């Protein structure tokens, strides 16, 4: 994964997943790697950026072509299973935000 995603010219969408881990790691790394690989194969996936601090707080931003692609990824069976595991054991809390990117620039 590149540290900064290469995204097309806007508009496109960002799904922002902010989380605080529970401290339970059982199966987390394998599932996260599987979800990253699977997401990258989905129609409309544009890229991802993710960071986590030692204390367990983290943020992952995935970029998508449109709301349809986001909805299809949210409803993907394997992703739904990972979401259940996250709620049951990996995350103490989380928040998901979906936004439309209207401007994109940098160096």
Residue pairs with C-beta under 8 A, 6 or more apart in sequence:
1 36
1 48
1 50
2 47
3 49
4 49
4 106
5 46
5 47
5 48
5 49
5 61
5 63
6 47
7 46
7 47
7 63
7 101
7 104
8 46
9 104
10 101
10 102
10 103
10 104
11 100
11 101
11 102
12 46
12 63
12 64
12 65
12 66
12 100
12 101
13 63
13 64
13 65
13 66
13 67
13 69
13 70
13 98
13 99
13 100
13 101
14 61
14 62
14 63
14 64
14 98
14 99
14 100
14 101
15 61
15 62
15 63
15 64
15 70
15 96
15 97
15 98
16 59
16 60
16 61
16 96
16 97
16 98
16 99
17 59
17 60
17 61
17 62
17 94
17 95
17 96
18 57
18 58
18 59
18 94
18 95
18 96
18 97
19 57
19 58
19 59
19 60
19 86
19 91
19 93
19 94
19 95
20 56
20 57
20 58
20 91
20 92
20 93
20 94
21 28
21 52
21 56
21 57
21 58
21 90
21 91
21 92
22 56
22 89
22 90
22 91
22 92
23 56
23 92
24 89
24 90
25 90
26 89
27 85
28 90
31 82
31 85
34 78
34 82
35 78
35 79
35 82
36 48
38 76
38 78
38 79
39 45
39 48
39 62
39 73
39 79
40 48
42 69
42 72
42 73
42 76
43 65
43 69
43 72
44 64
44 65
44 66
44 68
44 69
44 70
44 72
44 73
45 62
45 63
45 64
45 65
45 69
45 73
46 63
46 64
46 65
47 62
47 63
48 60
48 61
48 62
48 63
49 60
49 61
50 58
50 59
50 60
50 61
51 58
51 59
51 60
52 58
52 59
56 92
62 73
63 101
64 70
64 73
67 98
70 98
73 79
74 80
86 94
